[in-house]
């Protein structure tokens, strides 16, 4: 059996995090976008310098899930920045939770979610999820998250309808 570990990422993990972020986003959503829109989004959203700053910021936390020598998933948590009028300054957000497709449905998402929720503590927690990602929505419902709003997420010229989910403390 391959050893599983979850560790909090540091600045030294930035390159691995960027590579994994691009891979998991493309696996999950790449089919939705024109190649030039996807390439532009990946370059901007997963900029190495931006991720180094994020990993150095104590208000944010990233945990990497490793199976043996392979990094197969991660979760990013921090202050909520979703475009919703009821978000409070003290609220937290699960900003990203991604597992490589070959490792999904193995309980790894739950391990990452539990880690992030424990770090965020007793507060209102938010997240955004693609309106057609039904599996993720069911997963978040099991943790007590419920849909409270919507917004559009832009990738180049493409706009995705996203649902805003909230879990009260």
N, C-alpha and C positions, 0 to 999 in steps of 0.2 A: 504494500500500500504506500502511495506517495505521501510524503509529509506535507501537511497543510500549515501555513503560517499566515498571519495577518500582522502587518507592522505599519506603524505610522510613518508616512513618507517624509523625507527631509529634502532639502535643496539638492543633495547628491542624487536623488531619485528623479529629478526633473526630466531628463532625457527619456528614461524608461516610461514615465507617466505620459509624456507627450506622444510617444510612439504607440502606447497602448490606447490612449484616448482616440487617436486618429483611426486606429484599426477597429476599435469597437464601434465608434460612431459610423464608420463606413460600412461595417458588417450589418449594423442595425438599420441605418437610414439611407445609405448610399444610393439605393435603387430609386429613391424619390426625386433625385436632383439631376440637373444637367451637369455634365462633368466639370465645366468651368465654374459653376456655382459651388459645387462641392469642394473643388480644389481651393477656391478663394476662401471659403468658410473655414476649412481645415487649417489653412495657413494663418488666418487671423485668430480663430478661437483657440487654437492649440499652439500658440507662439511660445517658444522656449523661454524667453525672457519673462513673459507674463506668468508662466508657471513657476519659475524660480521665485519671483516676488510673492506669488500666492503661497508657495510652500514655506516661505520665510515669515509669513504673516500669522501671528498667534490667534487671530480671529477665525482662521480657516484650518481645516484638518483634512488630510487625505490619508486613507488607509489602502495599502496594496495587499491583495490576496495572492499568495504564491503557493503553487503545488510543485514541490521539488524545486527545480531551478527555473520554473516558468511562472511569470507574472500573468495571471489570467483574469484579474478583475480589480476594480477599485471603487471607492466611494469618496465623494467630496462633500463636506458639510461646512456651513458657515452662516453668517448673517443673511437674512432673507432679503433678496433684491427683486422679487417678482413684482410685476406691475399690477398691484391690487391694493385698493384703498384701505383695506382693513389690516394690512401688515403693520405691525408695531416695530419700533427700533430694536427691541429686545428679542424679537422672534428669530428662530433659526430656520435653516433650509437644508434639505437634502438636494444638493445642486446637481449631482451626477451619481448614478449607480450603474455601472456597466460590467458585464461578465462576457468574455469571449464566447461565441455561440457554441463551441464544442464542449463548454463546461457549464452551460445553463441547465437548470432543473436538477442540480446536485446539492442544493441547500446552501450554496456559496453566497447567493444574494442575501439570504437571511442572516448569515454570519456578518456580512458587511453592514447590513442595515442595523442590526443590533449594536454593533460597535459604534456606528455614527450616532444612533439615538442615545446611547449611553453617554457619549461625549457631549451632545447637545443638552442633555439634562431635561429637567421639568420646565418646559416652556412650550409655547405654541410653535409647531413646526410645519413648514410648508414645502411643497415641491410642485414642479411642473412635469406633465407627462403628455406625450403625443396622444391626441384624441383617438387614434386608431391602434394604439398599443394596449390591447385589451388584457394581455397577460400581465403587463406591468400594473395596470389599473387594479386587477384582482389582487396582485401581490400587495400593493399599497393599502387596499381596503382591509386586508387581513391585519394590518398594523394600526387600524383605526383612522386612516386617512379617508376623507370624503371630499367629493368635488364641490367647490364653492365658487368657481369662476372660470373664465376663459381668456386667452390672449393669443396673439399670433407671433410665431417664432419665424424669423426670416433667415433663409439660406439663399443668398443671392437674390434672384428674382422670384424665388418660390416662397410662399407663405404657408406654414403649417398651423393648423388649429391645435393649440395646446390647452389642456385642462389644468386648472390650479386646484390642488388638493391641500387640505389642512387637517392637522391632527392637533386637537386642543390638549393642553397640559393636564 
